[in-house]
């Protein structure tokens, strides 16, 4: 019988015959090219961690939990600040700074509970110049186009956080990458807000698996802040990515390299785990 968990560590593989354990003191980055075992490794960590997990499943590959279609989800946006909502929508749609600020001005005096409230606030906002009118039309078109598939959900995110079951949010049913990015960022912000109110925790309380994490890791300072700060409240992110994350994020993670690649700009040439800057070869993942 193999004991996969030892205190706050998870058995991840062997260095020849010596067990290699993954600490849960930081976030976890799993990096490797396509078909190198990243998803399989993430699944094993979730199964062995004895901690509830929420999975942002981009490609429909995860099967360890209750599946919730992304378009069935609803988030109470009143729990998030309007500045944060504006930033996350802007980052998801690649809006420039003036457009993000315009969006914030449009919604800041309104009660924002859902996506329809955002669209109504934009529609009601009075413009004074031709350039503002054109900007408003462009923002409304892009926002409406993206949120249309996710604005009619009935399953509250808070309910998913309160249940003890693992939850898989199935993003693969969404057509646009902007839809997937927006849901991923809003769910991450919602989880941050939820656990921040619960207080600081040294013990892991929740795993959040972010599949295809390369799509959100370089979305600006707001996203980097959410990722780095959320660990204080017992949330451990499992970032599954095929691109090396920014260095300022890597320092907050333990890194598993399922298969090395020259593009990672690293001297590591074999499957390894990096804990506190010290790489260790893994001869066999289990």
FIFILO-445908 format. One record per residue (C-alpha): residue number from 1; chain; x, y, z. Coordinates in steps of 0.2 Angstrom, whole numbers, m for minus. Layout:
BEGIN
  num  cadena      X      Y      Z
  NUM       A      X      Y      Z
...
This chain:
BEGIN
  num  cadena      X      Y      Z
    1       A      0      0      0
    2       A      7     17     m5
    3       A      4     32      7
    4       A      1     47     m5
    5       A      0     60      9
    6       A     12     64     22
    7       A      7     79     33
    8       A      5     93     21
    9       A     14     85      7
   10       A      8     74     m7
   11       A     18     60    m15
   12       A     21     65    m33
   13       A     34     52    m40
   14       A     51     44    m37
   15       A     69     50    m39
   16       A     74     32    m43
   17       A     68     23    m28
   18       A     67     38    m16
   19       A     49     46    m14
   20       A     47     64    m19
   21       A     34     74    m10
   22       A     25     90    m16
   23       A     23    103     m2
   24       A      6    112     m1
   25       A     14    128      6
   26       A     13    137    m10
   27       A      3    137    m26
   28       A      8    123    m39
   29       A     13    126    m57
   30       A     12    111    m68
   31       A     21    115    m85
   32       A     25    105   m100
   33       A     20    104   m119
   34       A      4     96   m125
   35       A      2     77   m121
   36       A     15     77   m108
   37       A      4     72    m93
   38       A      0     89    m85
   39       A    m19     86    m83
   40       A    m15     68    m77
   41       A     m4     76    m64
   42       A    m16     89    m58
   43       A    m30     75    m56
   44       A    m18     65    m45
   45       A    m14     80    m34
   46       A    m33     84    m32
   47       A    m37     66    m28
   48       A    m23     64    m15
   49       A    m24     81     m7
   50       A    m40     78      4
   51       A    m45     96      0
   52       A    m60    101     m9
   53       A    m56    107    m27
   54       A    m64    118    m40
   55       A    m58    115    m58
   56       A    m59    128    m72
   57       A    m59    115    m86
   58       A    m56    122   m103
   59       A    m56    106   m113
   60       A    m68     95   m104
   61       A    m54     83    m98
   62       A    m58     82    m79
   63       A    m69     69    m71
   64       A    m66     70    m53
   65       A    m81     80    m46
   66       A    m99     87    m50
   67       A    m99     95    m68
   68       A   m107    112    m69
   69       A   m109    120    m87
   70       A   m101    137    m87
   71       A   m117    145    m94
   72       A   m127    138    m80
   73       A   m116    147    m67
   74       A   m122    164    m60
   75       A   m111    176    m50
   76       A   m118    189    m38
   77       A   m107    204    m45
   78       A   m113    215    m30
   79       A    m99    205    m20
   80       A    m86    212    m31
   81       A    m80    230    m32
   82       A    m85    240    m48
   83       A    m67    244    m51
   84       A    m62    226    m51
   85       A    m77    221    m62
   86       A    m72    234    m75
   87       A    m54    228    m74
   88       A    m58    210    m77
   89       A    m70    213    m91
   90       A    m57    225    m99
   91       A    m43    212    m97
   92       A    m54    198   m104
   93       A    m59    208   m119
   94       A    m42    217   m122
   95       A    m49    234   m119
   96       A    m37    248   m118
   97       A    m36    259   m103
   98       A    m48    273   m109
   99       A    m61    260   m113
  100       A    m59    251    m96
  101       A    m61    268    m87
  102       A    m76    272    m98
  103       A    m84    256    m92
  104       A    m81    260    m74
  105       A    m88    277    m76
  106       A   m104    270    m84
  107       A   m107    257    m70
  108       A   m101    266    m54
  109       A   m117    274    m50
  110       A   m128    259    m53
  111       A   m132    244    m43
  112       A   m123    230    m52
  113       A   m129    212    m47
  114       A   m127    203    m64
  115       A   m122    205    m82
  116       A   m138    213    m87
  117       A   m136    227    m75
  118       A   m119    231    m83
  119       A   m127    231   m101
  120       A   m141    242    m94
  121       A   m129    254    m86
  122       A   m119    256   m102
  123       A   m135    259   m112
  124       A   m141    272   m100
  125       A   m124    281    m99
  126       A   m125    298   m107
  127       A   m111    303   m119
  128       A   m106    321   m123
  129       A    m94    319   m138
  130       A    m94    309   m154
  131       A    m79    299   m148
  132       A    m87    294   m132
  133       A   m103    289   m142
  134       A    m92    278   m153
  135       A    m82    271   m138
  136       A    m99    267   m129
  137       A   m105    258   m145
  138       A    m89    248   m147
  139       A    m89    243   m128
  140       A   m107    238   m128
  141       A   m105    227   m143
  142       A    m90    218   m137
  143       A    m97    216   m119
  144       A   m114    210   m125
  145       A   m107    198   m137
  146       A    m96    189   m124
  147       A   m108    189   m109
  148       A   m123    183   m119
  149       A   m118    165   m117
  150       A   m116    166    m98
  151       A   m129    179    m92
  152       A   m143    167    m90
  153       A   m136    155    m77
  154       A   m146    149    m62
  155       A   m133    140    m51
  156       A   m125    152    m38
  157       A   m106    152    m36
  158       A   m108    154    m18
  159       A   m118    137    m17
  160       A   m103    128    m26
  161       A    m91    135    m13
  162       A   m102    129      1
  163       A   m104    111     m5
  164       A    m91     99      1
  165       A    m90     91    m16
  166       A    m77     94    m29
  167       A    m84    105    m43
  168       A    m79    105    m61
  169       A    m84    121    m71
  170       A    m85    115    m89
  171       A    m78    130    m99
  172       A    m77    119   m115
  173       A    m95    122   m120
  174       A    m91    140   m122
  175       A    m87    146   m140
  176       A    m75    161   m137
  177       A    m59    161   m128
  178       A    m64    178   m121
  179       A    m79    170   m113
  180       A    m68    157   m105
  181       A    m56    170    m99
  182       A    m70    181    m92
  183       A    m78    167    m82
  184       A    m60    161    m76
  185       A    m56    178    m69
  186       A    m73    182    m61
  187       A    m73    165    m53
  188       A    m55    168    m46
  189       A    m60    185    m40
  190       A    m76    178    m32
  191       A    m66    164    m23
  192       A    m53    177    m17
  193       A    m67    188    m10
  194       A    m76    173     m2
  195       A    m60    167      7
  196       A    m54    184     12
  197       A    m69    186     22
  198       A    m66    170     31
  199       A    m49    176     36
  200       A    m30    170     35
  201       A    m27    152     35
  202       A    m10    143     35
  203       A    m18    126     30
  204       A    m25    123     12
  205       A    m44    125     12
  206       A    m47    124     m7
  207       A    m38    118    m23
  208       A    m42    129    m38
  209       A    m36    120    m54
  210       A    m34    133    m68
  211       A    m33    123    m84
  212       A    m24    132    m99
  213       A    m18    145    m86
  214       A     m7    153    m99
  215       A    m22    162   m105
  216       A    m24    172    m89
  217       A     m7    173    m81
  218       A     m1    188    m91
  219       A    m18    198    m90
  220       A    m11    212    m80
  221       A     m7    217    m62
  222       A    m24    214    m55
  223       A    m23    196    m60
  224       A     m6    194    m53
  225       A    m12    202    m36
  226       A    m26    189    m35
  227       A    m15    175    m38
  228       A     m1    180    m26
  229       A    m13    186    m12
  230       A    m26    172    m12
  231       A    m14    159     m4
  232       A    m15    169     12
  233       A    m33    163     14
  234       A    m29    144     12
  235       A    m33    143     m7
  236       A    m20    134    m17
  237       A    m20    137    m36
  238       A    m14    123    m47
  239       A     m9    132    m63
  240       A     m9    120    m78
  241       A      1    128    m92
  242       A     12    125   m107
  243       A     21    142   m106
  244       A     32    147    m92
  245       A     23    159    m81
  246       A     30    177    m77
  247       A     44    176    m64
  248       A     35    186    m51
  249       A     22    172    m51
  250       A     34    158    m51
  251       A     41    163    m34
  252       A     25    160    m26
  253       A     23    142    m33
  254       A     31    125    m32
  255       A     34    119    m50
  256       A     32    102    m58
  257       A     39    100    m75
  258       A     31     85    m83
  259       A     42     87    m99
  260       A     55    100   m102
  261       A     56    111   m118
  262       A     70    123   m124
  263       A     56    137   m124
  264       A     56    137   m105
  265       A     73    145   m105
  266       A     79    133    m91
  267       A     94    122    m89
  268       A     82    108    m84
  269       A     81     94    m97
  270       A     71     81    m89
  271       A     55     79    m78
  272       A     58     88    m62
  273       A     50     96    m47
  274       A     57    113    m41
  275       A     54    117    m23
  276       A     61    133    m15
  277       A     72    135    m31
  278       A     80    118    m29
  279       A     76    106    m44
  280       A     75     88    m42
  281       A     74     75    m55
  282       A     58     64    m56
  283       A     62     47    m64
  284       A     44     41    m62
  285       A     28     50    m59
  286       A     14     40    m50
